[in-house]
Amino acid sequence: MFNEYIKGSSFIHKFDPRIKVLYALLFSIVIALQNELAPSLIGLLIGIVLVIIAQIKFREIINRLLIVDEFILLLWVVLPLTYPGEPLVKILGLKISQQGIQFTLLLTIKANGIMLILINLIATSSIFDIVHSLLHLKIPEKLVFLFFLVYRYTLVLNDEYEKIMRATKARGFKLRNAIHTYRTIAYIVGSLLVKSYNRAENLYRAMVCRGFAGKFWLIDHFKFRFIDLVGAIILTICNIVIIIA
């Protein structure tokens, strides 16, 4: 998923993962609660600045943002037509409200700002550091383990899905509005379900053989350094600026 962002020597990469997880959550809440364009734009600007600091290529970031904006595009189709307010334009009897456009623009800015900050603060840490951080932040262990296993085996099942699709395409399969297509898709879904069950059984047996008793022991521990204190102060100031803007 975001493994290409983990390697780096920037200030963001060196930052304590516990602080990154904590401030990613704080930024998401602060930006999501804004009802004005100005503070939302500041949040988006902070996300762009973090991209520059983390030395992540903008082309890669844009590709990630396009995935989010595909869903935002649906809001642009619906909200301006359904949101109550003064009609700005009438097209074929449909009224496009000014408030609807403003509200959709606000949602677009907030969604992209939050996504940029999450990529910079979360994706620059490995999944192991994130899980380790969640445990340090006193998140219930069962939820953390569930999150880790879901993440890990979602990637495994995605690899299995890509293998199956390559095999079907090699045999000339193409998506069509036909019974054969529906039957093939059903076979693919059924195969993934069977493979996921087999993976779960193998994982359980492997963990039992290794003496797993419901707890993952942590060997390495994070150390709070001066650079982390400086980063935490800067990120706190950024949140305050968004709130008071």
Secondary structure, DSSP 8 states (H G I E B T S, - for coil): --GGGT---SHHHHS-HHHHHHHHHHHHHHHHT--SHHHHHHHHHHHHHHHHHHT--HHHHHHHHHHHHHHHHHHHHHHHHHS-S-EEEEETTEEEEHHHHHHHHHHHHHHHHHHHHHHHHTTTS-HHHHHHHHHHTT--HHHHHHHHHHHHHHHHHHHHHHHHHHHHHHTT----SSHHHHHHHHHHHHHHHHHHHHHHHHHHHHHHHTT--S-----S-----HHHHHHHHHHHHHHHHHHH-
